[in-house]
């Protein structure tokens, strides 16, 4: 199923996850992983980051929890795993289906628009060893999230960078990876400001 995600694009993935969220009041992380598939790295970075910038991300502690999940994925990408793994305790965790669907519906039009922007180019920037560099960037972005929770909505900045990395991997868009690095630098500045305050 991961390969289908890459073929059909981000808007199709969002639509299928919204349908999943509409199917039950509680959606397990395992169900989301099954819907995304096991082989496509991009969605595993995009979807948690999208959840973080949705209304669910406004709950204290949620941004940090999501950053931990994303970092688990990024570490596995860093070490070249072909199949992404999650601990059972995390797979059993549930999200509110209504809130998840509401958050996904808000980005449906954005997801469609992204397909006009992102396209295969500079593919070398999304393959090893650059893939490992991107995973390191994602890990550093995740580390920046806890201090950014001190600033309202500031954790959105690293999550946007992570979404860019995910999109880069989803459609093999190396230019998106470069933009992600720029946003990551902005996130680093925010962390410095938060710690200096």
C-alpha positions as CSV (number, residue, x, y, z in Angstrom):
1,X,0.0,0.0,0.0
2,X,2.9,2.3,0.6
3,X,3.7,2.2,-3.2
4,X,0.1,3.3,-3.9
5,X,0.5,6.3,-1.7
6,X,3.5,7.4,-3.8
7,X,1.6,6.8,-7.0
8,X,-1.7,8.6,-6.2
9,X,-0.2,11.5,-4.2
10,X,-0.9,13.4,-1.0
11,X,-4.5,14.4,-1.6
12,X,-5.5,10.7,-2.1
13,X,-3.7,9.8,1.1
14,X,-5.5,12.5,3.1
15,X,-8.9,11.5,1.6
16,X,-8.3,7.8,2.6
17,X,-7.2,8.8,6.2
18,X,-10.3,11.1,6.5
19,X,-12.5,8.1,5.5
20,X,-10.7,6.0,8.1
21,X,-11.2,8.7,10.8
22,X,-14.9,8.8,9.9
23,X,-15.3,5.1,10.4
24,X,-14.8,5.1,14.2
25,X,-14.8,7.4,17.2
26,X,-11.3,6.1,18.1
27,X,-8.6,5.4,15.5
28,X,-5.6,3.4,16.6
29,X,-2.1,4.4,15.5
30,X,-1.9,0.8,14.1
31,X,-4.9,1.5,11.8
32,X,-3.2,4.7,10.5
33,X,0.0,2.8,9.8
34,X,-1.9,0.0,8.0
35,X,-3.7,2.6,5.8
36,X,-0.5,4.4,4.9
37,X,1.4,1.2,4.2
38,X,4.9,0.1,5.3
39,X,7.2,1.0,2.5
40,X,6.7,4.7,1.7
41,X,8.7,6.9,4.1
42,X,7.1,10.2,3.1
43,X,3.6,9.7,4.5
44,X,5.0,8.5,7.8
45,X,6.6,11.9,8.2
46,X,3.8,14.0,6.7
47,X,0.7,12.6,8.5
48,X,2.0,12.9,12.1
49,X,3.2,16.4,11.3
50,X,-0.2,17.3,9.8
51,X,-1.9,16.0,12.9
52,X,0.4,18.3,15.0
53,X,-0.7,21.4,13.1
54,X,-4.3,20.4,13.3
55,X,-6.5,21.3,16.4
56,X,-5.0,18.2,18.1
57,X,-1.7,20.0,18.2
58,X,-3.0,22.6,20.5
59,X,-3.3,20.1,23.4
60,X,-0.3,20.5,25.7
61,X,2.2,17.7,25.3
62,X,0.8,16.4,22.0
63,X,3.4,18.2,19.9
64,X,6.2,16.6,21.9
65,X,4.5,13.2,21.7
66,X,4.2,13.5,18.0
67,X,7.8,14.6,17.7
68,X,8.8,11.4,19.4
69,X,6.8,9.3,17.0
70,X,8.3,11.1,14.0
71,X,11.8,10.7,15.4
72,X,11.2,7.0,15.7
73,X,10.5,6.9,12.0
74,X,13.5,9.2,11.1
75,X,15.9,7.0,13.1
76,X,14.8,4.0,11.1
77,X,15.2,5.8,7.9
78,X,18.7,6.9,9.0
79,X,19.7,3.3,9.6
80,X,18.3,2.2,6.2
81,X,15.4,0.0,7.4
82,X,13.0,-1.0,4.6
83,X,10.0,-1.6,6.8
84,X,9.1,0.9,9.5
85,X,8.4,-0.5,12.9
86,X,6.5,0.9,15.9
87,X,6.3,-0.5,19.5
88,X,3.1,-2.2,20.4
89,X,2.3,0.3,23.1
90,X,2.4,3.1,20.6
91,X,0.4,1.1,18.0
92,X,-2.4,0.6,20.5
93,X,-2.7,4.3,21.2
94,X,-5.9,6.0,19.9
95,X,-6.8,9.3,18.4
96,X,-10.2,10.9,18.4
97,X,-11.7,10.1,15.1
98,X,-13.9,13.2,14.8
99,X,-11.0,15.6,15.6
100,X,-8.7,13.7,13.3
101,X,-11.2,13.9,10.4
102,X,-11.9,17.6,11.1
103,X,-8.1,18.4,11.0
104,X,-7.6,16.4,7.8
105,X,-10.6,18.1,6.1
106,X,-9.0,21.5,6.7
107,X,-6.0,20.5,4.7
108,X,-7.8,18.7,1.9
109,X,-7.6,21.7,-0.4
110,X,-4.0,22.3,0.6
111,X,-3.2,18.7,-0.2
112,X,-4.6,19.1,-3.7
113,X,-2.7,22.3,-4.2
114,X,0.6,20.8,-3.2
115,X,0.3,18.4,-6.1
116,X,0.6,21.4,-8.4
117,X,3.8,22.5,-6.7
118,X,5.7,19.3,-5.8
119,X,6.9,17.1,-8.7
120,X,9.8,14.7,-9.4
121,X,13.0,16.7,-9.8
122,X,16.6,16.6,-8.3
123,X,15.8,13.1,-7.3
124,X,19.4,12.5,-6.2
125,X,18.6,14.8,-3.2
126,X,16.0,12.2,-1.9
127,X,18.3,9.1,-2.1
128,X,21.2,7.9,0.0
129,X,23.4,9.4,1.3
130,X,21.2,12.6,1.1
131,X,18.3,10.5,2.5
132,X,20.3,10.0,5.7
133,X,21.1,13.7,5.9
134,X,17.4,14.5,5.6
135,X,16.6,12.0,8.4
136,X,19.1,13.7,10.6
137,X,17.4,17.1,9.9
138,X,14.1,15.6,10.9
139,X,15.5,14.2,14.1
140,X,17.0,17.7,15.0
141,X,13.6,19.3,14.2
142,X,11.9,16.8,16.5
143,X,14.4,17.7,19.3
144,X,13.5,21.4,18.8
145,X,9.8,20.8,19.5
146,X,9.7,20.5,23.3
147,X,11.2,23.9,24.0
148,X,9.0,25.4,21.3
149,X,5.9,24.3,23.2
150,X,6.7,27.3,25.4
151,X,5.8,29.6,22.5
152,X,2.2,29.3,21.3
153,X,2.0,27.6,17.9
154,X,5.8,27.8,17.4
155,X,6.1,24.1,17.0
156,X,4.3,24.5,13.7
157,X,7.5,25.7,12.1
158,X,9.5,22.5,12.6
159,X,6.5,20.5,11.6
160,X,6.2,22.4,8.4
161,X,9.8,21.5,7.6
162,X,9.1,17.9,8.4
163,X,6.1,18.0,6.0
164,X,8.4,19.4,3.3
165,X,10.9,16.5,3.9
166,X,8.0,14.0,3.7
167,X,6.7,15.6,0.5
168,X,10.2,15.4,-0.9
169,X,10.4,11.7,-0.2
170,X,6.8,11.1,-1.4
171,X,7.2,12.6,-4.8
172,X,11.0,12.5,-5.1
173,X,11.2,16.3,-5.1
174,X,14.7,17.3,-4.2
175,X,13.8,21.0,-4.3
176,X,11.4,20.4,-1.5
177,X,14.2,19.0,0.5
178,X,16.2,22.2,0.0
179,X,13.3,24.3,1.2
180,X,12.9,22.0,4.2
181,X,16.5,22.8,5.2
182,X,15.7,26.5,5.0
183,X,12.7,26.1,7.2
184,X,14.8,23.9,9.6
185,X,17.2,26.8,10.0
186,X,14.3,29.1,10.9
187,X,13.2,26.5,13.5
188,X,16.7,26.5,15.0
189,X,16.4,30.3,15.3
190,X,13.1,29.9,17.1
191,X,14.6,27.4,19.5
192,X,17.5,29.8,20.3
193,X,15.0,32.6,20.9
194,X,12.9,30.4,23.2
195,X,15.8,29.3,25.3
196,X,17.3,32.8,25.5
197,X,14.0,34.3,26.7
